[in-house]
Amino acid sequence: MSLSKRATAEFFGTFWLVFGGCGSAVLAAAFPGLGIGFAGVALAFGLTVLTMAFAIGHISGCHLNPAVSVGLWAGNRFPASELLPYIAAQVAGAIAASGVLFVIASGKAGFSLSGGFASNGYGAHSPGEYSLIACLAAEVVLTFIFLFVIMGSTDKRAPAGFAPIAIGLCLTLIHLISIPVTNTSVNPARSTGPALFVGGWALEQLWLFWVAPIVGGVLGGIVYKWLAEE
């Protein structure tokens, strides 16, 4: 499969992750009387990865996340030469999804970006007002676990065909834990899309949601590689 086709698959996959996950947060989480709440948003993110893993896993590997691509590179599962095209496609997909979500969300009277537009933040912009250090720790540890699960479930020795389920459920659990802390990133592309529309504080704090997930992803890839070596 050509790199251009695989990158295009990453674009569409990341579009779905951000549109489905952030869309559930912006449009459905607090809907009067019928809101899906934190648990519903967590499930939505997990379902986006689960469905896309089955749809494009055989095409691009279904990374949908710069931290995953870098982590897989650190674990010797992905070539460095393809990192930039993958990451560019993922970020572009996230921005496109945020743009479509903005068009939809702004169609309701009273909509305002001051609500955060599903952006990630720390301190005063953390849903639970958690500190920078707390948010840094959460993002590093949770991305570490995410990569560990991805590496393990896609290992050639693991039961075949179940990786999308394990990965989707892992992302759901990650969101159940950390939505109150950072609004859950573990994905620099997912963080970048909404932040570009919110601007201001969201862009100022975006650095954390690139640095922490990538650090966690690299550590997860390296540790699993070491653990799994025979």
C-alpha positions in Angstrom: 0.0 0.0 0.0 1.4 3.4 -1.0 2.4 5.9 1.7 0.0 8.4 0.3 -3.0 6.0 0.6 -1.9 5.1 4.1 -1.6 8.8 5.1 -5.1 9.4 3.6 -6.5 6.6 5.7 -4.9 8.3 8.8 -6.6 11.6 7.8 -10.0 10.0 7.7 -9.4 7.9 10.8 -8.3 10.9 12.9 -11.2 12.9 11.5 -13.6 10.3 12.8 -11.9 10.1 16.2 -12.0 13.9 16.7 -15.5 14.3 15.2 -16.9 11.4 17.1 -15.2 12.0 20.4 -15.1 15.7 20.6 -18.5 15.9 18.9 -20.0 13.8 21.7 -18.5 16.2 24.3 -19.6 19.4 22.6 -23.0 18.3 21.3 -24.3 15.5 23.5 -22.5 15.5 26.9 -24.7 18.1 28.6 -27.8 18.0 26.5 -30.7 18.9 28.8 -32.4 15.8 30.1 -30.6 13.4 27.8 -26.9 14.2 28.2 -24.5 11.4 27.9 -22.1 12.8 30.5 -18.4 11.8 31.0 -19.1 8.1 30.6 -20.8 8.6 27.3 -18.0 10.8 26.0 -15.4 8.2 27.1 -17.3 5.4 25.3 -17.6 7.6 22.2 -13.8 8.0 22.0 -13.3 4.3 22.5 -15.8 3.5 19.8 -14.2 5.8 17.2 -10.9 3.8 17.6 -12.6 0.5 17.7 -14.6 1.1 14.5 -11.7 2.7 12.6 -9.3 -0.1 13.7 -11.5 -2.5 11.8 -12.0 -0.2 8.9 -8.4 1.0 8.2 -6.2 -1.1 10.5 -5.2 -3.2 7.5 -4.4 -0.1 5.4 -2.5 2.2 7.7 -2.3 0.5 11.0 -4.9 2.9 12.4 -2.5 5.1 14.5 -4.8 8.2 14.5 -2.4 9.8 17.0 1.2 11.3 16.7 2.0 9.8 20.1 1.1 6.4 18.8 3.1 6.7 15.7 6.2 8.0 17.6 5.7 5.3 20.3 5.5 2.5 17.6 8.7 3.9 16.1 10.4 3.8 19.5 9.2 0.2 19.8 10.7 -0.7 16.4 7.2 -1.2 14.8 7.2 1.9 12.5 9.9 3.5 10.3 11.1 7.0 11.1 10.9 8.0 7.4 7.1 7.8 7.6 6.5 9.7 10.8 6.2 13.1 9.3 3.5 12.2 6.6 1.5 10.2 9.2 1.6 13.0 11.8 0.8 15.7 9.2 -2.3 13.6 8.0 -3.4 13.1 11.6 -3.2 16.8 12.5 -5.0 17.7 9.3 -7.8 15.2 10.0 -8.2 16.6 13.5 -8.4 20.2 12.2 -10.9 19.3 9.5 -13.1 17.5 12.1 -13.0 20.4 14.4 -14.0 22.7 11.6 -17.0 20.6 10.7 -17.9 20.3 14.4 -17.7 24.1 14.7 -20.1 24.6 11.8 -22.6 22.3 13.4 -22.2 23.5 17.0 -22.4 27.2 16.0 -25.8 26.5 14.4 -27.4 26.6 17.9 -28.3 29.9 19.4 -26.1 30.8 22.3 -23.1 28.7 21.3 -19.8 30.1 22.5 -16.2 28.9 22.3 -15.8 30.1 25.8 -17.2 26.7 26.8 -13.9 25.2 25.8 -15.0 23.3 22.6 -13.6 20.1 24.1 -10.1 21.6 24.4 -7.6 20.1 26.8 -6.2 22.2 29.7 -4.6 22.4 33.1 -4.9 24.6 36.1 -8.0 26.8 35.7 -8.8 25.2 32.4 -8.8 21.6 33.7 -12.4 20.4 34.2 -11.5 19.6 37.9 -8.9 22.4 38.2 -6.0 20.0 38.5 -2.4 21.4 38.6 0.1 21.4 35.7 2.1 18.6 37.4 -1.0 16.5 38.0 -2.0 16.9 34.4 1.5 16.2 33.1 1.6 13.0 35.2 -1.8 11.8 34.0 -1.0 12.3 30.3 2.4 10.6 30.5 1.2 7.6 32.4 -2.0 7.1 30.5 -0.3 7.4 27.1 2.3 5.0 28.3 -0.4 2.4 29.1 -2.1 3.1 25.8 1.0 2.3 23.9 1.7 -0.7 26.1 -1.7 -2.1 25.3 -1.4 -1.3 21.5 2.0 -3.0 21.3 0.8 -6.0 23.3 -2.5 -6.5 21.5 -0.9 -6.2 18.1 2.0 -8.5 18.9 2.2 -11.4 16.5 2.0 -13.8 19.6 -1.3 -12.2 20.8 -4.7 -13.7 19.9 -5.5 -12.6 16.3 -8.4 -10.3 15.6 -9.0 -8.9 19.0 -6.6 -5.9 19.0 -9.2 -3.3 18.0 -11.4 -4.3 21.0 -8.6 -4.1 23.5 -7.4 -0.8 22.1 -10.9 0.7 22.0 -11.7 -0.4 25.5 -8.3 0.9 26.8 -9.1 4.4 25.3 -12.5 4.3 26.9 -11.0 3.5 30.3 -8.4 6.2 29.8 -11.1 8.8 29.3 -13.1 7.5 32.3 -10.1 8.2 34.4 -8.9 11.5 33.0 -11.7 13.6 31.6 -11.9 15.4 35.0 -8.2 16.0 35.0 -7.3 17.3 31.5 -10.4 16.6 29.4 -8.2 13.7 28.2 -5.7 14.2 25.4 -3.2 11.3 25.1 -3.3 12.5 21.5 -1.6 15.7 20.2 -3.7 15.8 17.0 -6.9 15.6 19.0 -5.7 18.4 21.2 -4.6 20.6 18.3 -7.8 20.7 16.3 -10.1 22.2 19.0 -7.3 24.5 20.3 -7.0 26.2 17.0 -10.6 27.3 17.1 -10.6 28.3 20.8 -7.3 30.1 20.6 -6.0 32.0 23.6 -5.5 29.8 26.6 -6.0 26.6 24.6 -3.1 27.4 22.3 -0.9 28.6 25.2 -1.4 25.2 27.0 -1.2 23.1 23.9 2.5 22.4 24.4 1.7 20.0 27.3 -0.6 17.9 25.2 2.2 17.4 22.6 5.0 16.8 25.1 3.4 14.6 27.7 1.7 12.1 25.2 4.8 11.8 23.1 7.0 11.1 26.2 4.5 8.6 27.4 4.2 7.0 24.0 8.0 6.6 23.6 8.3 5.1 27.1 5.5 2.7 26.4 7.0 1.6 23.1 10.5 1.1 24.6 9.3 -0.7 27.7 7.0 -3.1 25.8 9.8 -3.8 23.4 12.2 -4.7 26.2 9.6 -6.8 28.1 8.6 -8.8 25.0 12.1 -9.6 23.8 12.8 -13.3 24.0 
